[in-house]
Amino acid sequence: MARLGLSETPIKIRVTGCPNGCARLFLAEIGLIGRAIGKYNLDLMLERYVAENKAAEGSGDFLASVGIVDGERTPEIFHKAYSA
């Protein structure tokens, strides 16, 4: 975050190893589920946020406006998209 100049930028990130949503991931702008220590690399997404965020949007609004995430992500959408 500091390397990208985002130290003072509020970005709601929630990380949990619990698949039951205990950390309320859906309330965050970035929510990660899993157990992979040192494996979450958000650099490219954050670099794009810094380079392209001309409208001074919050990170969640930016991610939706450029199509990285859908504007609305409900638990039902998540499970439908990611269930095998």
C-alpha angles and dihedrals in degrees: 000000000000092000090057095045092250099119092113096036113105110229118168107224122171123186127185141161091212114102091201096076094251092151091053092239093177090067092059130083088228119025124181127190122190149067107260109126110212093003102103107097113180095161098109093049092047092046089054090049090054095044100043107029098107096147093060090240122169113257095257093050091047093051089052096044094055093043100248087126132013116261090245124034114182123178089253092056091048095051093045092050097044106034115106 
